[in-house]
Amino acid sequence: MIPALLQRRFFLESTMLRRYRFELILILLIICALVASRFFLY
């Protein structure tokens, strides 16, 4: 039997990981946009 506290902690970690992955994808998209704009400018 899994304790409720452990289950809640696991759920919080999974949601934080999902949010962190979303932020990583956003940062990668911003970097790609900056590189593309610099490549088109020069």
C-alpha positions, 0 to 999 in steps of 0.5 A: 500500500502506497502512502498518500504523501508519497503518492502526492510527492510523486505526482508533484515531481511528475508535474514539475518535470513536465513544466521543466520540459515545457520550459526547456522546449521554449528556451530551445525555440528562442535560441533557434529563433535567435540563431536563425535571425542572426543567420539571416541578418549576416 
